[in-house]
Amino acid sequence: MRGPMRVLSVALCGVYLVVLLRFWGAVPGYEAFAALQIRPGAGAVQLIDTRLLTRDTLEATAARHGVPSALSLAEAVAIHPLTTEAGATLGLAPQTIGLIVAVRLPDPDQAVRVANDLALQIIDLGQAGQIDAGAEALGLYRAEENRLWQEIAALRSDPGLDAARRRELGLMEDQYAEVRQALARDEVQARVDARLRAAPYAMLARAQVAKPTDPAHREAMGALAAGALFLALLSTLIGREVTLPFRSERSADSARNRSS
């Protein structure tokens, strides 16, 4: 029994050392947060991801703050929406009214600087109208309206249209009418939004101190290491040969019987 228990104790000690080394080698991280107010809209977060987290922007930001690469900065940045349910009693859907920019880096001062820098870049983009979901939709509708009108004008100018081309022209004119109606609707909505939500981009809370964060699995690894060490010590004790400091009466009687 002692052999298997010794093998078990050696194996458990090996597990303990591996887990301990992995635990000790985990890179510490610091996370900084900046909060800002944005223009309400369903597509705001997606547009900010598209405009802000481009390769050129990330490379410029990484170079300013000494981050090794744009890829490492992209992995360190997370954008979380802030929503409100103030209009739930009126049947209105929750809207995104703000963002939290979270940056996790090994250097706490670096994390604070990058979080504030990205928040200011979002404000600059918002004030320049580059992350306005309504303006984005209007631009798409206007481009589609212009394309359809050019194709319709080209078909109308052809005097020798056959039946198939005339049907194509009719379908295109119907589509053009639908696009114009959608464009008119969105233009009115954009004017309303411009009056109600003029220049809402502002910093709500700048990043000041980066909080230390451990990997999510670090506590579990510590518990596993402690459990492995306990089992290793227990198996070592069980596998040892126990010698008694005195001889029992049964062993003494058996010795006398053998001598007689």
N, C-alpha and C positions, 0 to 999 in steps of 0.2 A: 504493500500500500504506500510505502514511503516513496518509491520511485515515481509513480504517477503524480503524487502530490508535489514532489519537487519539480517535476516538469511543468505542472500547472502553475506553481509559484513563479518559476522563471518566465513562463509565458505572460503571466499577469504583470510581472515587473517590466517586461518589455513593452507591454501595452501602456503602462503608466509612463514610461520614459518617452515613448512616441507622442502620446497626448500632451505631456508636459512640454516637450520641445515645440510642438505645434502651438500650444497655448502661449509659450514664451515668445515665439517668433511672430505672433500676430502684430501687424502694424497698427499703432494707435491712430485714431482719427479725431478731428475736431470739426464740429458742424456749426455754421453760422447762418442766421436767418435774417432776411429783410422782407418787409411787407409793404405793398403798395396798392393804391387804388387804381382801377382801370375802368375803361368804358364798358358798361354791361353789354353782354352779348354772348350767344352760344358758341361762336367760333373764335372768341378772343384768345383762348389758350392755345388753340392749334396755330393761329396766325403768329403768336409770339414765338412758339417753337420754331416755326418756319423762318421767321425774320431774325431771331436772336441767335439760335443755335446753328447757324451756318458755319461752314469750315473757316471762311475768312474772318468772321467775327470772333470765333473761338480762338483762332491762331493769334489775332491781335490782342485779345484779352489775356491769353496765356503768356504772351511775350511781355506784356506790361507788368505782370505780377510774378513772373518767374516760375510759372507752372511748366513742367517738363514738355508737355505736348497738348495739342488741341484735343486729341483723343482722351487723354487722362482728364482734361477739364470737362469734356462732355460727360464722362462717367461720374464726375464729382458733382454735377449740377442736377437738381431736381426742382420742378416748378409745380406747386400745389395750388389749386384754385380755392378762393374764398367765396362762398355762396351766401345768399340771404333768402329767407322765406317770409319776408315782411308782407308780401302780397298774397300769401296763401289763402287768407280769408276772402279775398276778392277773386279767387280762382286763377291767380297768376302763377306761372311756373317759377321755381327758384332760379335766380340769375347769378352769374359770376360777376362779382363787383370788385374783386381784388385778387392778388396773387401773393404767395409766399415763395420767395426764392431761397432755396436751401443749398448750401455749398459745403461739401465735406472734403477736407484736405488734411494732410499730416501736420501742416503748420497752422496754428490758430490765427495768427495775424494775417496770414495769406488768405485764409478762408473768409475772414471779415472783409478784407479789401475786395475780394472777388465778388462776394455777395452784394456789397454796396455798388460796385461798378456795374454789375448786370442789372440791378434794379434801376439805376440811372439810365442805362441804355434802353430799357423798356419804356421809361418815361419819355425819353427823346423820340423813340419810334412812334409812341402814341401821339405825342404832340405834333409830329410831322404827318400824321394821318396814314402811317404805313401799316398799322395793325387794326384798321377799322374794317370789321366784317361787312358792314353795310356798303362801304365804298368798294370793297372787293366784289361784292355781288353786282353792284351797279356797273362796274367796269366790264364784267363778263357779259351782262345783258347788252350793253352798248356795242361791244365788239361783235356779238352775235347778230344784233340788228343791222349793223353796217355790212356784215358778210352777206346776209340774206338779201338785203336791198341791192347789192351789186350783182348778185346772181339773177335776181328777178329782172333788173334793168337789162342785163345781157340777153335774157330769154325774150323779153318784150321787143327788143330791137331786131330780133331775127324774124324776117317776114315769112320764111318757109318752115314754120313749125309743123311737125306732124302731130298725130293724135297723142302719142306717148309723151312727147315733149310738152304738149298743152296740159296734159294731166299733171305732169311734174310741176309745171308753172302754177297750176291751181293749188296743189299741196304746199308749195313753197309760200304762196301768198297767204294761206291759212296759218302756216307756222309763223310767218312774219307778223301777222295780226296778234297772235298769242304773245309773241316776244314783246311787242310794243305795249300791250296791256300790262304784262308783268313789269316792264321797265317803268311805266307810269306809276304803278302801285309802289314800287320800291323807291322811286324818287320822292314821292310824297312822304313815305315812311322815313327816308333819310333826312328830309327837312324837319320833320317832327323830332327825330332823335337829336339833330343838331341843336335845336332850341332847348330841349329838356336836359341834355347831357353834354353841355359845352365844356370842353377841356377838363375832364375828371381825373386825368393822370396826375398822381401826386404820391409822395413817399409817406407812408403811414408809420413805419418804424424802421429805422436803419439798423443794420447789424453793428453791434458794439463789442460783444464778447462771444467767442466760439466755445461751445460746450464740448467737453470730451465725450466721445462715444466709443463704445467697444463693439466689436463684431457681434452680430446677433447670436452666434453659436459659442461665444466665449464662455458664458456661464455653464452651458451644457458640457463643454469640454473640461472645465474645472471639476464639475461633479463627476464626470467619467473618470478623470485622473484620480480623484480621491477614492472613488469606489474600487478602481483597479488596485490601488495601493493597499486598501483595507483587505481585499480578497487575497492579495499576494501574501501579506503578513499572516492572515488567518490560515492559508494553506501551508505556509512554512511551519507554523506552530503545530498543525495537525500532522504533518509529515515527519516531525521529529520523533526519535525513539525516546520514550519516557522511561526513566529508571527510578525505582523507588529507593528511598534511603534505608529501608528495613525489609527483611524477608517476612513474607506472610506465613501463618501457621500451617497452611496447606502445603506450601513448598517445603517447609521444614519437615513435616511428616513424611512426604514423599522421599526426601533425602534419607531419612532414617530407614525407611522400608528398603530402599535400594542397597544400603550398606549392610542390612541384615540378610 
